[in-house]
């Protein structure tokens, strides 16, 4: 707000010499905002008391009655009770106005106060730094029968480090899967963050104690926010949209056989678009640079053989992943200037000389003797 005020002051000073329209165009300030700032602030007039209003003593009498005898009743019930007794003070709406003036109109029942859940912001720059896990249902042989697929995914490499199909959802089974997967991947304390949604197994005490023993940091999605766990959700979509995915599984052994084939294909053969069309296994085990170098040599040979076929120059393979985020932090814009515009503002007295601003200029200098501030330096300061 302070910066906005300084900007408006600078535009007002520039408008004296340049005119309002050129100064606003050069600074990116709407003319309507400048005109609105020039308009004097209207002081609201007090509302006159209607002649039919209750006197101050009568209002206090109604308020005292509501505080004592009818402290636990609504104004409509108070009004009806008084009518039955042959007494009339005011309407129920007037009782509400009197209570509102005393700041006593509110919901008296207990209200749900939901806690604030911080947005999980997780960054992975290498494999086995952040894992995501979830559970999904698989349709069984009959209606209302299900099998439960547990999947643990490395978000940097998209490599499925552990999976299991069980007849039911259980915290004990989840604990066993996590422990075996950490041992298989050689996870050391302080290395890994394990992210999940807020399911019962994910928030269970056995899982929490296991992760504490292993030195694994656990995080959870916010309630009813599905995109806080995007990598597991995307992996389940790849699974269930696979052409070989059946409508139902005849038995749990049938599901496990399908899982063996699918996850072998997903890790070893699936060229992932989020990985520059590398397979998860190549990225997870540190072979990505060699594969990309080989692709680059193939493209270089193709370009050398027929450069006329590449109108945009020598092609290169897709870049390797360097960082993967769950909810990257959002940078809040604080600059009030228009893009490409800058203003040099003095804290001293109003300037004597001004530099003319044209339509294409991006700088207003209030003091001609002050150093010039260009748009590039201002954008870097932001």
ChimeraX attribute file (.defattr): number of C-alpha atoms within 10 A of each C-alpha:
attribute: neighborCount
match mode: 1-to-1
recipient: residues
	/A:1	8
	/A:2	7
	/A:3	12
	/A:4	13
	/A:5	11
	/A:6	15
	/A:7	20
	/A:8	18
	/A:9	14
	/A:10	21
	/A:11	27
	/A:12	18
	/A:13	18
	/A:14	24
	/A:15	15
	/A:16	11
	/A:17	15
	/A:18	18
	/A:19	14
	/A:20	17
	/A:21	13
	/A:22	21
	/A:23	27
	/A:24	22
	/A:25	20
	/A:26	23
	/A:27	26
	/A:28	18
	/A:29	20
	/A:30	12
	/A:31	15
	/A:32	10
	/A:33	11
	/A:34	16
	/A:35	10
	/A:36	10
	/A:37	12
	/A:38	10
	/A:39	8
	/A:40	7
	/A:41	8
	/A:42	6
	/A:43	6
	/A:44	6
	/A:45	6
	/A:46	6
	/A:47	6
	/A:48	6
	/A:49	8
	/A:50	7
	/A:51	7
	/A:52	6
	/A:53	11
	/A:54	15
	/A:55	10
	/A:56	8
	/A:57	9
	/A:58	13
	/A:59	19
	/A:60	13
	/A:61	13
	/A:62	17
	/A:63	17
	/A:64	13
	/A:65	13
	/A:66	19
	/A:67	12
	/A:68	9
	/A:69	10
	/A:70	15
	/A:71	13
	/A:72	11
	/A:73	11
	/A:74	13
	/A:75	19
	/A:76	13
	/A:77	13
	/A:78	20
	/A:79	19
	/A:80	15
	/A:81	14
	/A:82	12
	/A:83	12
	/A:84	10
	/A:85	8
	/A:86	8
	/A:87	11
	/A:88	12
	/A:89	15
	/A:90	14
	/A:91	14
	/A:92	16
	/A:93	12
	/A:94	16
	/A:95	21
	/A:96	16
	/A:97	15
	/A:98	18
	/A:99	19
	/A:100	12
	/A:101	10
	/A:102	10
	/A:103	9
	/A:104	12
	/A:105	12
	/A:106	8
	/A:107	7
	/A:108	7
	/A:109	6
	/A:110	6
	/A:111	7
	/A:112	6
	/A:113	6
	/A:114	6
	/A:115	6
	/A:116	7
	/A:117	10
	/A:118	9
	/A:119	15
	/A:120	18
	/A:121	12
	/A:122	18
	/A:123	17
	/A:124	20
	/A:125	15
	/A:126	18
	/A:127	18
	/A:128	23
	/A:129	18
	/A:130	26
	/A:131	25
	/A:132	25
	/A:133	25
	/A:134	23
	/A:135	23
	/A:136	15
	/A:137	16
	/A:138	20
	/A:139	18
	/A:140	20
	/A:141	15
	/A:142	11
	/A:143	8
	/A:144	7
	/A:145	13
	/A:146	20
	/A:147	20
	/A:148	20
	/A:149	21
	/A:150	20
	/A:151	23
	/A:152	24
	/A:153	23
	/A:154	24
	/A:155	29
	/A:156	26
	/A:157	29
	/A:158	25
	/A:159	24
	/A:160	23
	/A:161	21
	/A:162	19
	/A:163	21
	/A:164	17
	/A:165	21
	/A:166	18
	/A:167	15
	/A:168	11
	/A:169	18
	/A:170	14
	/A:171	17
	/A:172	13
	/A:173	18
	/A:174	23
	/A:175	20
	/A:176	13
	/A:177	18
	/A:178	23
	/A:179	16
	/A:180	12
	/A:181	15
	/A:182	18
	/A:183	12
	/A:184	11
	/A:185	11
	/A:186	11
	/A:187	17
	/A:188	12
	/A:189	13
	/A:190	11
	/A:191	14
	/A:192	21
	/A:193	19
	/A:194	21
	/A:195	26
	/A:196	22
	/A:197	24
	/A:198	17
	/A:199	13
	/A:200	11
	/A:201	21
	/A:202	23
	/A:203	16
	/A:204	16
	/A:205	14
	/A:206	17
	/A:207	21
	/A:208	18
	/A:209	12
	/A:210	15
	/A:211	21
	/A:212	13
	/A:213	10
	/A:214	19
	/A:215	16
	/A:216	20
	/A:217	16
	/A:218	19
	/A:219	18
	/A:220	20
	/A:221	19
	/A:222	18
	/A:223	11
	/A:224	9
	/A:225	11
	/A:226	11
	/A:227	15
	/A:228	21
	/A:229	21
	/A:230	14
	/A:231	20
	/A:232	27
	/A:233	18
	/A:234	11
	/A:235	16
	/A:236	17
	/A:237	11
	/A:238	13
	/A:239	16
	/A:240	13
	/A:241	11
	/A:242	11
	/A:243	8
	/A:244	10
	/A:245	15
	/A:246	14
	/A:247	11
	/A:248	16
	/A:249	20
	/A:250	13
	/A:251	16
	/A:252	18
	/A:253	12
	/A:254	12
	/A:255	23
	/A:256	17
	/A:257	11
	/A:258	15
	/A:259	18
	/A:260	12
	/A:261	10
	/A:262	16
	/A:263	19
	/A:264	13
	/A:265	13
	/A:266	20
	/A:267	21
	/A:268	14
	/A:269	14
	/A:270	16
	/A:271	17
	/A:272	15
	/A:273	10
	/A:274	16
	/A:275	20
	/A:276	15
	/A:277	15
	/A:278	23
	/A:279	24
	/A:280	25
	/A:281	22
	/A:282	20
	/A:283	22
	/A:284	20
	/A:285	11
	/A:286	13
	/A:287	13
	/A:288	20
	/A:289	13
	/A:290	11
	/A:291	14
	/A:292	19
	/A:293	13
	/A:294	13
	/A:295	15
	/A:296	17
	/A:297	13
	/A:298	14
	/A:299	16
	/A:300	15
	/A:301	13
	/A:302	15
	/A:303	16
	/A:304	11
	/A:305	10
	/A:306	9
	/A:307	14
	/A:308	10
	/A:309	11
	/A:310	11
	/A:311	8
	/A:312	8
	/A:313	10
	/A:314	15
	/A:315	13
	/A:316	14
	/A:317	16
	/A:318	15
	/A:319	11
	/A:320	15
	/A:321	16
	/A:322	10
	/A:323	11
	/A:324	17
	/A:325	15
	/A:326	20
	/A:327	15
	/A:328	12
	/A:329	11
	/A:330	6
	/A:331	6
	/A:332	6
	/A:333	7
	/A:334	9
	/A:335	13
	/A:336	15
	/A:337	19
	/A:338	14
	/A:339	13
	/A:340	16
	/A:341	22
	/A:342	26
	/A:343	22
	/A:344	18
	/A:345	19
	/A:346	14
	/A:347	6
	/A:348	7
	/A:349	7
	/A:350	12
	/A:351	15
	/A:352	9
	/A:353	12
	/A:354	17
	/A:355	14
	/A:356	14
	/A:357	20
	/A:358	14
	/A:359	11
	/A:360	9
	/A:361	15
	/A:362	20
	/A:363	22
	/A:364	26
	/A:365	24
	/A:366	22
	/A:367	19
	/A:368	14
	/A:369	11
	/A:370	11
	/A:371	9
	/A:372	15
	/A:373	17
	/A:374	17
	/A:375	18
	/A:376	11
	/A:377	10
	/A:378	17
	/A:379	14
	/A:380	7
	/A:381	8
	/A:382	8
